[in-house]
Amino acid sequence: MDLPERFSDLPEYAFPRLRRLLGGHAPGGEVVEMTIGEPRHAPPPFLAEAMAEAIAGFAVYPPNEGSAALLAAIAAWHGRRYGLPLGPERIMALNGSREGLFAAVVALCPERRRGRRPAVLIPNPFYQVYAVAALAVGAEPVYLPATAATGFLPDFAAVPGEVLERTSIAFLCSPSNPQGAVADAGYLDHLIGLAARHGFRILADECYSELWRDAPPPGALAAAARAGADPEQVFAFNSLSKRSNLPGLRSGFVAGGARGIAALRKLRAYGGAPLPLPVQTVSARIWADEAHVAVSQAQYAEKFLAADAILGGVPGYRPPAGGFFLWLPVADGEAAALRLWRETGVKVLPGGYLGRTVGGTNPGAGYIRVAMVAPLAAMCRGLERIRDCLYG
C-alpha cells in the first residue's frame, strides 16, 4: 500500500537517531543521562493522596473541554502569574501541551491563505511537533534560524513580505527549547504587531515559563491584551510537566480566543480524548499550589550556578535565561555526543537532531543539548566530564 508523501522529508525522530548513533558503543564510564527534558525533581507532596481521593472518577467519561474546577484553577493561575484573568470559554485542558500544539494547527490553519499554500513559521532548531503539524495540514513549514546572531530567537522581521502575506501561524517557544532564550516584552510586542498587520496567529509554547533565572518570562496572552490585539490572534500553551515535575501526568492547557478554543474543543470531540477525570481533579489542585514550584525553582537555581562555575571558562558558553537545557557549542554535535558516550558515559543530544538543514546549514549542528534534570551531584559530574572531554 502507498503511504502519503507529506511526511517523507521528516528525518527520524531525535531519540531513535541517538540510539542508533550510540548503539554498539559501550559507555566509557558511569552513565549520566542528560538527553531528554524529563524533570527529576520531586512532584507535589500531596499528589498520591489527591489521586487516591479522585480515583472513582475513572468510572465516568470526563468532560471534553476540562472540568469547571480545572478551568477555574487554570484561569486563576494565569491571573496570578500574568495579571490577566481568563474566562473558562478561553481555555481547554490538554493531554500535555504537545497534543494542543498539533491540534491547534489542524483546527486553525486554513487550506489556502490569500489563494496560496499557507506558511507556518517555525524557529530553527525547534520542538519537532511544530513541523509535523504544518505538514499534516498541507502547509509549508518555513524554518527561521534562531542563532547567536538573532539572540537564539527567530527574527520574524527578516521574513520576506511574500511569505508573511501567506503566513497562517507562527510558532514561538519562550523560554526556548533548546537554547533557553527568553522573548522579552519588546520582542513580543513586535511579533504581535507583525501578526496584526499580516493577519496570522501566534502559537506561544510557554511550557518552560516557570523555569527562569532572573525574572519570570512575560506571557504572550498578557502582551496581546496590553497591545489591544484581537484575542483570536494569540494562543498560549503550558503544562504541569516542567512546572510541577509531572511529565507522566500528561496534563496541560491551551488558552486563547473563544472562537479558536471552540474550534479546538470541536476537533477534540470528534477525534481526540479528554483527560481522565481523576487527572483533571488532581491537576486543578496542582495549578492552585505554588509551594512545590518554589522548591523546584530553588533547585534549578542551584543547578544554574553550578553550571556557570563548571563551564564558565568554556569558549562560547552562554548561561540560559530560562528552561533547563544548556546549548553548548562544539565543532560537530554528532561527533561530540559519540565521543562523550564512548569516553565518559555521559549521554547528550546532538543539536542538529532538533534542527533542519536550510540552504545547506543546520543551525543546531554545531551544538549539543544538555538537560540539567539529574540530581545536582550527578549533574555536576556530567558537566565536569563534558568540560574535560570536549574543552579540556
C-alpha positions, 0 to 999 in steps of 0.5 A: 500500500502507498503511504502519503508523501507529506511526511517523507522529508521528516528525518527520524525522530531525535531519540531513535537517531541517538540510539542508533548513533550510540548503539554498539558503543559501550559507555566509557564510564558511569552513565549520566543521562542528560538527553531528554527534558524529563524533570527529576525533581520531586512532584507535589507532596500531596499528589498520591493522596489527591489521586487516591481521593479522585480515583472513582472518577475513572468510572465516568467519561470526563468532560471534553473541554476540562472540568469547571474546577480545572478551568477555574484553577487554570484561569486563576493561575494565569491571573496570578502569574500574568495579571490577566484573568481568563474566562473558562470559554478561553481555555481547554485542558490538554493531554500535555501541551504537545497534543494542543500544539498539533491540534491547534494547527489542524483546527486553525490553519486554513487550506489556502491563505490569500489563494496560496499554500499557507506558511507556518513559521517555525524557529530553527532548531525547534520542538519537532511537533511544530513541523509535523503539524504544518505538514499534516495540514498541507502547509509549508513549514518555513524554518527561521534560524534562531542563532547567536546572531538573532539572540537564539530567537527567530527574527520574524522581521527578516521574513520576506513580505511574500511569505508573511502575506501567506503566513497562517501561524507562527510558532514561538517557544519562550523560554526556548527549547533548546537554547533557553532564550527568553522573548522579552516584552519588546520582542513580543510586542513586535511579533504581535504587531507583525501578526496584526498587520499580516493577519496570522496567529501566534502559537506561544509554547510557554511550557518552560515559563516557570523555569527562569533565572532572573525574572519570570518570562512575560506571557504572550496572552498578557502582551496581546491584551496590553497591545489591544490585539484581537484575542483570536490572534494569540494562543498560549500553551503550558503544562504541569510537566516542567512546572510541577515535575509531572511529565507522566501526568500528561496534563496541560492547557491551551488558552486563547480566543473563544472562537479558536478554543471552540474550534479546538474543543470541536476537533477534540470531540470528534477525534481526540480524548479528554483527560481522565477525570481523576487527572483533571481533579488532581491537576486543578489542585496542582495549578492552585499550589505554588509551594512545590514550584518554589522548591523546584525553582530553588533547585534549578537555581542551584543547578544554574550556578553550578553550571556557570562555575563548571563551564564558565571558562568554556569558549562560547558558553552562554548561561540560559535565561530560562528552561533547563537545557544548556546549548553548548557549542562544539565543532560537530554535535554528532561527533561530540555526543559519540565521543562523550558516550564512548569516553565518559558515559555521559549521554547528550543530544546532538543539536542538529537532531532538533534542527533542519538543514536550510540552504545547506546549514543546520543551525543546531549542528554545531551544538549539543543539548544538555538537560540539567534534570539529574540530581545536582551531584550527578549533574555536576559530574556530567558537566565536569566530564563534558568540560574535560572531554570536549574543552579540556 
